[in-house]
Amino acid sequence: MALTTRRRALTTLGAALAGAVALPATDALAGERKHRPRPLWRAHAHNDYEHPRPLLDALDHRFGSVEADIFLVGGQLLVAHDPVDLDPARTLESLYLEPLAARVRANRGSVYRGHRRPLQLLIDIKTEGSSTYLELDRHLKRYKHLFTTYAHGRVLPGPVTAVVSGDRAARTPLAAQTVRRAFYDGRLADLGGPAPASLIPLISDNWTLNFTWTGVGAFPEAERQKLRGIVRTAHARGQRVRLWATPDLPGPARDAVWTELLAAGVDHVNTDDLAGLEAFLDARRTA
């Protein structure tokens, strides 16, 4: 073989080997992106702070919404379900705000890397609503790039959307602000009312006060149509729907209710069972 021919052959072989080495790495990266589990945006961690690792357990299970109850105590926002459980070390800032800010920094501007959709942080106020909200607003202002913001009629999306629930007195100071980093959790009484989605992006209510069915037997058709009508009305106004106090013990009744919620288009499915809802949603390939 001539020298020039040998050189050409070696060059061709080298290029082929380089490609063989490079392709698996490229394929692996593409495969990682392709197979990275999607966030479960419809999964809502009810009373999230009661899990062993508040926030972090829900994020490990890819939940799109978490709930924290807060009490205003001596200028601090403490996280607990009942006053007897209050602990000065368990603050909204230490359990939620700081960890979320750190995660967003690490993930280049989002809670779930590669997904720009905001995580919902539902903050349930347990003390007097007006004063507690004003303190909450001061806390949220410390994280100016973390939260979805309403500013002079425009909604500017951020990595996290804070929605205020609980004591209804919070609505007055919140609605009066021209710039705020929180939104309001409406009730079915607000459905179809004058308040826009820029104030009330979420409609939540108690399942047991509005439906008799708890997953045993057939879902009454009148109640199915009522549920779907609620969702249609909310979605037409750009609002999302959440219903709490649904069955949450593992079994056919819970699965039946969750199936109807998904079929109706309910946006957030409530649970204390993170692994159970994750498996349920994954089995149905729904976000």
C-alpha positions in Angstrom: 0.0 0.0 0.0 1.3 3.4 -0.9 2.2 5.9 1.9 -0.6 8.3 0.8 -3.1 5.5 0.7 -2.1 4.3 4.2 -2.4 7.8 5.6 -5.9 8.2 4.1 -6.9 4.8 5.6 -5.5 5.7 9.0 -7.3 9.1 8.9 -10.6 7.4 8.0 -10.1 4.8 10.8 -9.2 7.6 13.3 -12.3 9.5 12.4 -14.4 6.4 12.8 -12.9 5.6 16.2 -13.4 9.2 17.4 -17.0 9.0 16.3 -17.4 5.7 18.1 -16.0 7.2 21.3 -18.0 10.4 21.0 -21.4 9.0 20.1 -22.1 7.0 23.3 -21.4 10.1 25.4 -23.7 12.2 23.2 -26.3 9.5 23.2 -26.1 9.2 27.0 -26.7 12.9 27.4 -29.6 12.9 25.1 -31.0 9.8 26.8 -30.7 11.5 30.2 -32.7 14.5 28.9 -35.2 12.2 27.3 -35.7 9.9 30.3 -35.5 12.5 33.0 -38.8 12.1 34.9 -41.3 14.9 34.3 -42.6 17.0 37.2 -46.1 16.0 38.2 -47.7 19.4 38.1 -51.1 18.1 39.2 -49.8 16.6 42.4 -50.4 18.7 45.5 -48.7 17.9 48.8 -51.4 18.6 51.4 -49.9 19.7 54.8 -46.5 19.2 53.2 -44.6 20.3 56.3 -45.8 17.1 58.2 -43.5 14.9 56.1 -40.1 13.9 57.4 -38.3 16.3 55.0 -40.7 19.2 54.3 -40.6 20.4 50.7 -37.7 18.1 49.8 -39.8 14.9 50.0 -42.4 16.5 47.7 -39.7 17.6 45.2 -38.2 14.1 45.3 -41.6 12.8 44.3 -41.8 15.5 41.6 -44.8 17.3 43.0 -45.9 20.5 41.3 -47.6 22.1 44.4 -46.9 22.1 48.1 -48.9 23.4 51.1 -47.6 25.1 54.2 -49.7 26.3 57.1 -48.3 29.4 58.9 -48.8 31.2 62.2 -47.6 34.7 62.9 -45.8 34.6 66.2 -43.7 37.5 67.4 -42.9 38.7 63.9 -42.0 35.2 62.8 -43.9 33.0 60.4 -43.9 29.5 62.0 -45.1 26.4 60.1 -47.4 24.0 61.9 -50.9 22.6 61.7 -51.9 23.4 65.3 -50.7 25.9 67.8 -49.5 23.1 70.1 -47.0 22.1 67.4 -45.3 25.5 67.0 -41.5 25.4 67.0 -39.4 28.5 66.6 -36.9 26.6 64.5 -39.6 25.6 61.9 -40.1 28.8 60.0 -41.5 29.4 56.5 -38.2 30.8 55.6 -36.1 27.9 56.8 -38.4 25.1 55.6 -39.5 26.6 52.2 -38.2 30.0 51.1 -34.4 29.5 51.6 -34.4 25.9 50.2 -36.4 27.0 47.2 -34.1 29.9 46.5 -31.1 27.6 46.7 -32.6 25.0 44.4 -33.6 27.6 41.8 -30.0 29.0 41.9 -28.7 25.5 41.4 -31.1 24.7 38.6 -30.4 27.8 36.6 -33.7 29.6 37.3 -36.2 26.9 37.8 -37.3 24.5 40.6 -37.1 21.5 38.2 -34.2 21.9 35.8 -35.3 22.2 32.2 -38.9 23.0 33.2 -39.9 26.7 33.4 -43.4 26.1 34.8 -43.6 27.5 38.3 -44.0 25.4 41.4 -47.1 26.4 43.4 -46.5 27.2 47.1 -49.9 27.3 48.8 -49.6 29.2 52.1 -52.5 28.6 54.4 -52.8 31.4 57.0 -53.9 30.2 60.5 -53.7 33.4 62.4 -55.5 36.7 61.7 -55.3 37.1 57.9 -54.5 40.8 57.4 -51.6 41.1 59.7 -50.2 37.7 58.8 -50.3 38.5 55.1 -48.5 41.8 55.6 -45.7 40.0 57.4 -45.7 37.3 54.7 -45.4 40.0 52.0 -42.3 41.4 53.8 -40.8 37.9 53.7 -41.6 37.3 50.0 -40.0 40.7 49.1 -36.6 39.4 50.3 -36.7 36.9 47.4 -37.5 39.3 44.5 -36.5 36.9 41.7 -38.0 33.8 43.2 -41.7 34.5 43.0 -44.3 35.2 40.2 -45.1 38.8 40.6 -48.2 40.9 39.9 -47.1 44.4 38.9 -49.5 47.2 37.7 -51.9 44.8 35.9 -49.3 42.4 34.5 -48.3 38.9 35.8 -44.6 38.3 35.5 -43.9 34.5 35.9 -41.2 33.3 38.3 -39.9 29.9 39.4 -42.4 29.8 42.3 -46.0 31.1 42.5 -47.2 31.8 46.1 -50.9 31.5 46.6 -52.4 32.6 49.9 -55.2 30.6 51.5 -56.7 30.2 55.0 -58.0 33.2 56.9 -60.1 35.2 54.5 -59.1 38.6 55.9 -55.8 38.3 53.9 -57.7 39.1 50.7 -58.2 42.8 51.5 -54.6 43.9 51.8 -53.5 41.6 49.1 -56.0 42.8 46.5 -55.2 46.5 47.3 -51.5 46.1 46.3 -50.4 47.3 42.8 -47.3 45.2 43.2 -47.3 41.9 45.0 -45.6 38.5 45.1 -48.6 36.5 46.1 -52.1 35.6 44.7 -55.3 34.5 46.4 -56.9 31.1 46.8 -60.6 31.5 45.9 -63.6 29.3 46.8 -66.5 28.0 44.7 -68.4 31.1 45.8 -65.8 33.1 43.7 -66.3 31.0 40.6 -67.5 33.2 37.8 -67.3 36.3 39.9 -65.6 39.6 39.0 -62.2 38.9 40.4 -59.7 38.0 37.6 -57.2 35.2 37.5 -54.5 37.8 38.1 -55.9 38.0 41.7 -57.5 34.5 42.1 -55.7 32.0 39.9 -56.9 29.1 42.0 -60.3 27.9 43.1 -60.3 25.5 46.0 -63.0 23.9 48.1 -64.0 21.0 50.3 -65.0 18.0 48.4 -67.4 16.7 51.1 -69.4 19.9 51.2 -70.1 19.8 47.5 -70.2 16.1 46.6 -71.7 13.0 48.3 -69.7 10.4 46.4 -66.6 9.1 48.1 -65.5 6.6 45.5 -67.7 3.6 46.5 -70.1 2.5 43.7 -70.8 4.6 40.6 -70.2 8.3 40.5 -73.7 9.9 40.3 -74.0 11.5 36.8 -75.4 14.7 38.2 -72.3 15.1 40.4 -69.9 14.2 37.5 -71.5 16.9 35.4 -71.3 19.4 38.3 -67.6 18.6 38.7 -66.9 19.1 35.1 -68.9 22.3 35.0 -66.8 23.7 37.8 -63.6 22.9 35.9 -64.9 24.3 32.6 -66.0 27.6 34.2 -62.7 28.0 36.0 -60.6 27.2 33.0 -62.5 29.6 30.8 -61.3 32.3 33.1 -57.7 31.1 33.3 -58.2 29.7 36.8 -57.1 26.3 38.2 -59.2 24.0 40.5 -58.3 22.1 43.7 -60.6 20.1 45.9 -59.5 19.0 49.4 -60.9 16.4 51.8 -61.1 13.8 49.1 -60.5 10.1 50.1 -56.8 9.5 50.8 -56.5 6.0 52.2 -55.0 3.6 49.6 -57.5 1.5 47.8 -60.2 1.3 45.1 -62.3 4.2 46.5 -59.4 6.7 46.4 -58.3 5.5 42.9 -61.9 5.9 41.7 -62.1 9.5 43.0 -58.6 10.4 41.6 -59.6 8.9 38.3 -62.7 11.1 38.1 -60.7 14.2 39.1 -58.2 13.7 36.3 -61.0 12.9 33.8 -62.7 16.2 34.7 -59.5 18.2 34.3 -59.0 19.1 38.0 -55.6 20.8 38.2 -54.4 19.8 41.6 -55.0 16.4 43.3 -54.7 16.6 47.1 -52.8 13.9 49.1 -50.7 13.2 52.1 -49.4 10.0 50.4 -46.6 11.3 48.1 -45.5 7.9 46.8 -49.1 6.8 46.2 -50.1 9.7 44.1 -46.8 9.7 42.2 -47.3 6.0 41.3 -50.9 6.7 40.3 -50.1 9.6 38.0 -47.1 7.8 36.5 -49.3 4.8 35.7 -51.6 7.1 33.8 -48.8 9.1 32.2 -50.4 12.4 33.2 -48.7 15.5 34.5 
